[in-house]
Amino acid sequence: MDRVLALILAGGAGERLSILCSERAKPAVPFGGKYRIIDFVLSNCANSGIANVAVLTQFNPRSLTHHIGFGRPWGLDREKGGVIVLQPFLSRSGRDWYKGTADAIYQNLYFVERERVDEVLILAGDHVYTMNYDYMIRSHRIRRADVTVGVVEVPTAEVSRFGIITLDHNDNVVSFEEKPQKAASSLASMGIYIFNRDILIDSLEENARRGGHDFGRDILPDLIGRYKVYGYRFRSYWRDVGTIEAYWKANMDLIVDLPELNLYNPEAEVRSVFENMPPVKLGPEAQVARSLITNGAIINGRVENSIISRGVFVKSGAVVENSIILEGTTVGEGTVVDRSIIDKQVWIGVDCYIGHGDDFTVNKEESESLDSGITLIGKGAKLPNGLKVGRNCKVGCWAEKSDFPSDFIPSGESVNRKLSERY
């Protein structure tokens, strides 16, 4: 795949992931105990023999840029090719912040034009899946396509979340609808496009003159009927983890007996930055069932149906169920955590209850993000002893004892760090 350039769009703000993206880009959100979301697409590139990769960042890029580094975990630290991070910048020549997926690549056309490649593979950096792009590229070349779009079947009830594509009997793309309420097709665009290099350049320049900014909304519909645009059907596990519920469900998919996403397949290895940490330690009273426990974790309580990340400490008498606990968090003695996502470096005191009760009132501040009973605790928060937090609640990053109005936070409420004290 020496004649292929991969461009990974990793600049999304991730607003629907709430406080998980308050201090990091969406592709940098931890996943599955030891990974970050972008590890999947970077690993797919490495496993497909694509060594010429550029990552386009924008919002909160620091942790993402640090994570990628020179690309060594994915074998992308090379003298020729390798991985490069492209960030937006303001200039007198008219460069500005990216206004959409197409605009992001348009503002980096100088980089595309200097590369001696035949095709450009455009990828989203915020989806969870394993895929060998080699098969899709071969299909593109055999068909002599101008553009190939990756598509996957999604439940009919979820078509309004995706760009929906209709194919004919030869897999020609005949129509595209951006997030329709109802659609005749249930084939969703995966955010994966293969463009012949010159057609991509021409399309982006023409689109820019019309004032368009997005591939799905602006470029793809305009290409249909003018060029040979094909769909490539992907029939394995793929998830857009762009909402709190989708993110939680995709993590929970990893702990079923026979997960569709097989992290143990050596031919589709998912790689990440290696952290030198001690083995998992289980105390004399530890109970662990159907969970993923990552290196450096110490479990002295009970963990069930959960994802436990590096360096997490679950103390004696604590119970963690149906939850995701991110790196370096401590769960105090006698505390219960149920159907919650706890971000990094959180301290939960003694005898707390996170995800308490049967009241599923949606969150008043984020009714569209927190409406499925999942409670969020932000990075670095410190929860006082005896605190009870209901469902669909949100505790902001770095919240401290003085930020909690009482020892009971009803379902649907939020606790935010007082700015006057934080700064």
C-alpha positions in Angstrom: 0.0 0.0 0.0 2.9 2.3 -0.8 0.8 4.4 -3.1 -1.9 5.2 -0.5 -2.1 8.2 1.8 -4.3 7.8 4.9 -5.9 11.0 6.4 -7.5 10.5 9.8 -10.0 13.2 10.8 -9.5 13.5 14.5 -10.6 17.1 15.3 -14.1 16.5 16.6 -15.2 18.3 19.8 -17.2 15.3 21.0 -20.0 17.4 22.5 -22.3 14.4 22.9 -19.7 12.7 25.0 -20.2 15.5 27.6 -17.4 15.9 30.2 -15.5 13.0 28.7 -14.4 15.5 26.1 -14.0 18.6 28.3 -10.2 18.2 28.4 -9.5 15.8 25.5 -10.4 15.3 21.9 -13.0 12.7 21.1 -10.5 10.2 19.5 -8.4 10.5 22.7 -11.1 9.2 25.0 -10.0 6.0 26.7 -11.7 2.8 25.7 -11.7 -0.8 26.8 -9.4 -0.4 29.8 -6.1 0.2 28.0 -6.8 1.8 24.6 -7.9 5.2 23.3 -10.5 5.4 20.5 -8.0 6.4 17.9 -5.9 3.3 18.5 -8.3 1.3 16.4 -7.9 3.3 13.2 -4.2 3.6 13.7 -3.9 -0.1 14.2 -6.0 -0.8 11.1 -3.6 1.3 9.1 -0.6 -0.5 10.5 -2.2 -4.0 10.0 -3.2 -3.0 6.4 0.4 -2.0 5.5 -0.4 1.7 5.2 2.6 3.6 6.5 1.9 7.1 5.2 -0.6 8.5 7.7 -1.6 12.1 8.7 -3.8 12.9 11.6 -5.8 16.1 11.4 -6.6 17.5 14.9 -8.3 20.6 16.2 -10.2 20.6 19.6 -8.2 19.8 22.8 -5.4 18.2 20.8 -2.7 18.0 23.6 -3.4 14.5 25.0 -4.1 13.1 21.5 -0.8 14.5 20.1 1.1 13.3 23.1 -0.5 9.8 22.7 0.4 9.5 19.0 3.9 10.8 19.4 6.1 9.6 16.6 3.8 6.5 16.0 6.1 3.9 17.5 3.4 1.6 19.0 1.9 1.2 15.5 5.2 0.9 13.6 4.7 4.3 12.1 8.0 5.9 13.3 9.7 5.9 9.9 12.2 8.0 8.0 9.9 7.9 4.9 6.2 8.1 5.5 5.2 7.4 9.0 2.6 9.4 10.9 2.4 13.2 11.1 0.0 15.4 13.0 -1.6 18.3 11.1 -3.1 21.1 13.2 -5.1 24.1 12.1 -3.6 27.6 12.4 -4.6 31.2 11.6 -2.7 33.0 9.0 -2.8 36.1 6.8 -3.3 33.9 3.8 -6.8 32.9 4.9 -6.2 29.7 6.8 -8.6 29.3 9.7 -10.1 26.8 12.1 -11.6 23.8 10.3 -15.3 24.3 9.5 -16.0 20.7 8.6 -14.5 17.4 7.5 -14.0 18.5 3.9 -12.7 21.9 4.9 -10.1 20.2 7.2 -8.6 18.4 4.2 -9.0 21.3 1.9 -6.9 23.5 4.2 -4.2 20.7 4.1 -4.3 20.2 0.3 -0.6 21.3 0.1 0.2 18.1 2.0 -1.9 15.9 -0.3 -0.5 17.5 -3.4 3.1 16.9 -2.5 2.5 13.2 -1.8 3.2 10.8 -4.6 0.2 8.5 -4.2 -2.6 7.2 -6.4 -5.4 7.1 -3.7 -6.2 9.0 -0.6 -7.9 7.0 2.2 -10.0 9.3 4.4 -10.9 7.9 7.9 -12.7 9.0 11.0 -10.7 8.8 14.1 -13.6 8.2 16.5 -15.0 4.8 15.5 -14.4 1.4 17.1 -13.7 -1.5 14.7 -11.0 -3.6 13.2 -10.7 -3.7 9.4 -8.1 -4.5 6.8 -8.3 -1.6 4.4 -6.3 -3.6 1.9 -9.5 -5.4 0.8 -11.4 -2.2 0.3 -8.5 -0.6 -1.7 -8.3 -3.7 -3.9 -12.1 -3.5 -4.6 -11.7 0.2 -5.5 -9.0 -0.6 -8.0 -10.7 -3.7 -9.5 -13.8 -1.7 -10.2 -11.8 1.3 -11.5 -13.8 3.4 -9.2 -13.3 7.2 -8.7 -14.6 7.1 -5.1 -15.5 4.2 -2.8 -17.5 4.6 0.4 -17.4 2.2 3.3 -21.0 1.2 4.4 -22.3 -0.9 7.2 -25.8 -2.1 8.2 -27.3 -0.3 11.2 -30.6 -0.9 13.0 -33.5 0.8 11.4 -34.3 2.7 14.6 -30.8 4.3 14.4 -30.7 5.6 10.8 -31.3 9.2 12.0 -27.8 9.1 13.6 -26.0 8.4 10.4 -25.5 9.4 6.8 -27.6 6.8 4.9 -26.5 5.4 1.5 -28.6 3.5 -1.1 -26.8 1.1 -3.4 -28.0 -0.6 -6.6 -27.5 -4.3 -7.4 -23.9 -3.5 -8.5 -23.1 -1.5 -5.4 -23.1 1.8 -7.2 -24.1 4.6 -4.8 -27.4 6.0 -6.1 -28.4 8.3 -3.2 -27.1 9.7 0.1 -29.2 11.3 2.9 -27.6 13.0 5.9 -29.3 11.8 9.1 -32.8 11.2 7.8 -35.7 10.5 10.1 -36.8 7.7 7.8 -35.0 6.0 5.0 -35.5 3.2 2.5 -32.0 1.9 3.2 -30.3 1.0 6.5 -26.7 1.2 5.1 -24.8 3.8 7.0 -21.6 5.6 5.8 -18.7 4.5 8.0 -16.9 7.8 7.4 -14.4 5.9 5.2 -13.7 7.2 1.7 -11.2 6.2 -0.9 -10.6 8.9 -3.5 -8.4 8.8 -6.5 -6.0 11.6 -5.6 -6.7 14.0 -8.5 -10.5 13.6 -8.1 -10.2 14.5 -4.4 -8.2 17.6 -5.1 -10.7 18.8 -7.8 -13.7 18.0 -5.7 -12.4 19.9 -2.7 -11.4 22.9 -4.7 -14.8 23.0 -6.4 -16.6 22.5 -3.1 -14.6 25.3 -1.5 -15.8 27.7 -4.2 -19.4 26.8 -3.4 -18.8 27.4 0.3 -19.2 23.7 1.3 -17.4 22.3 4.3 -18.5 18.6 4.8 -18.0 15.3 3.0 -21.4 13.9 3.8 -23.5 17.0 3.4 -21.7 18.7 0.5 -19.2 16.6 -1.4 -20.6 13.1 -1.6 -24.1 14.1 -2.9 -22.5 16.2 -5.6 -20.3 13.3 -6.8 -23.2 10.8 -7.3 -24.0 10.5 -11.0 -20.9 12.5 -12.1 -18.3 10.0 -11.1 -18.0 6.2 -10.5 -19.0 6.1 -6.8 -19.2 2.6 -5.3 -20.1 1.3 -1.9 -18.0 -1.2 0.0 -20.0 -3.4 2.4 -18.3 -4.0 5.8 -19.9 -7.0 7.6 -18.1 -7.0 10.9 -18.3 -5.1 14.2 -18.3 -1.3 13.8 -19.5 1.3 16.3 -19.8 5.1 16.3 -19.2 5.8 20.0 -20.3 9.4 19.7 -22.9 9.4 22.5 -22.6 8.4 26.1 -24.9 5.5 25.7 -23.1 4.2 22.6 -19.8 4.6 24.3 -21.0 2.7 27.3 -22.6 -0.1 25.2 -19.5 -0.5 23.1 -17.3 -1.0 26.2 -19.9 -3.5 27.6 -19.7 -5.4 24.2 -16.1 -6.4 25.1 -17.1 -8.4 28.2 -19.7 -10.7 26.8 -18.7 -14.4 26.4 -18.0 -14.2 22.7 -17.5 -10.5 21.8 -18.0 -9.5 18.2 -15.0 -7.2 18.5 -12.2 -9.7 19.1 -9.3 -8.0 20.8 -7.4 -11.4 21.0 -7.0 -11.9 17.2 -3.3 -11.6 16.5 -4.0 -10.9 12.8 -6.0 -7.8 13.7 -4.0 -6.6 16.7 -5.1 -3.4 18.3 -2.0 -1.5 19.5 -1.6 1.3 21.9 1.0 3.1 24.0 2.7 0.7 26.4 2.5 1.6 30.1 5.0 -0.2 32.3 2.8 -1.1 35.3 2.7 -4.1 37.7 0.3 -7.0 37.2 -3.3 -6.9 38.4 -3.6 -7.6 42.1 -6.6 -9.3 43.7 -7.0 -9.1 47.4 -8.3 -11.9 49.7 -11.9 -10.7 49.5 -11.9 -9.8 45.8 -14.6 -11.0 43.5 -14.4 -10.4 39.8 -16.9 -11.6 37.2 -17.3 -10.9 33.4 -15.0 -7.9 33.5 -11.8 -6.5 31.9 -9.1 -5.6 34.5 -6.1 -3.7 33.3 -2.5 -3.8 34.6 -1.8 -1.9 37.7 -5.3 -2.3 39.1 -5.8 -3.5 42.7 -9.2 -5.1 43.4 -10.1 -5.7 47.1 -13.9 -5.4 46.6 -16.4 -6.9 44.1 -16.3 -6.1 40.3 -18.9 -7.4 37.9 -19.8 -6.5 34.3 -17.3 -3.7 34.3 -14.2 -2.2 32.6 -11.4 -1.4 35.1 -8.5 0.7 33.7 -4.8 1.0 34.7 -4.0 1.9 38.3 -7.6 1.8 39.6 -7.9 0.9 43.3 -11.2 -0.7 44.4 -11.1 -0.9 48.2 -12.5 -3.5 50.5 -16.3 -3.7 50.6 -16.7 -1.6 47.5 -19.0 -2.8 44.6 -18.5 -1.9 41.0 -21.2 -3.1 38.6 -22.0 -2.3 34.9 -19.5 0.6 35.0 -16.4 2.0 33.3 -13.6 3.2 35.6 -10.8 5.1 34.0 -7.2 5.3 34.9 -5.9 6.1 38.4 -9.3 6.3 40.1 -9.9 5.2 43.7 -13.2 3.7 44.9 -13.5 3.9 48.7 -14.5 1.3 51.2 -18.2 0.3 51.1 -18.9 2.4 48.0 -21.3 1.2 45.3 -20.8 2.3 41.7 -23.6 1.2 39.3 -24.1 2.0 35.6 -21.6 4.9 35.7 -18.6 6.2 33.9 -15.9 7.4 36.2 -13.1 9.4 34.5 -9.4 9.5 35.3 -7.9 10.4 38.7 -11.2 10.5 40.6 -11.3 10.0 44.3 -14.6 8.5 45.6 -14.9 8.5 49.4 -16.2 5.9 51.8 -19.8 4.6 51.7 -20.8 6.5 48.6 -23.4 5.4 46.1 -22.9 6.4 42.5 -25.9 5.6 40.3 -28.4 5.4 43.1 -32.1 4.7 43.0 -34.8 3.9 40.4 -35.4 7.5 39.3 -34.3 7.9 35.7 -35.0 11.6 35.2 -33.0 13.0 32.3 -30.2 15.4 33.0 -31.4 19.0 33.1 -28.3 20.5 31.5 -27.7 17.7 28.9 -31.0 16.0 28.2 -29.8 14.5 24.9 -26.5 13.1 26.3 -27.6 11.8 29.7 -31.0 10.2 29.3 -30.3 6.4 29.6 -29.5 6.1 33.3 -25.7 6.5 33.1 -24.0 8.8 35.6 -20.8 10.6 34.7 -18.1 11.7 37.1 -15.5 14.0 35.5 -11.8 13.8 35.6 -10.1 14.6 38.9 -13.3 15.0 40.9 -13.1 14.3 44.7 -16.4 12.9 46.1 -16.9 13.2 49.9 -17.7 10.3 52.2 -21.3 9.2 52.3 -22.3 11.0 49.0 -25.3 9.6 47.1 -25.5 10.5 43.4 -28.6 9.5 41.4 -28.9 8.5 37.7 -28.3 10.6 34.7 -26.2 12.9 36.9 -23.0 14.7 36.0 -20.2 15.7 38.3 -17.8 18.1 36.6 -14.1 17.8 36.3 -12.0 18.7 39.3 -15.1 19.1 41.5 -14.3 19.1 45.2 -16.2 18.7 48.5 -17.1 22.3 48.7 -18.9 22.1 45.3 -21.5 19.6 46.6 -24.6 21.3 48.0 -25.6 18.3 50.1 -24.8 14.6 50.5 -27.5 13.6 48.0 -27.5 14.6 44.3 -30.9 13.7 42.8 -31.2 12.0 39.4 -30.9 14.4 36.5 -28.9 17.0 38.4 -25.3 18.3 37.8 -22.5 19.5 40.1 -20.0 21.8 38.5 -16.7 23.1 39.8 -16.9 26.7 41.0 -14.8 28.7 38.6 -13.9 31.3 41.2 -12.2 28.6 43.2 -10.7 26.7 40.3 -8.9 29.6 38.8 
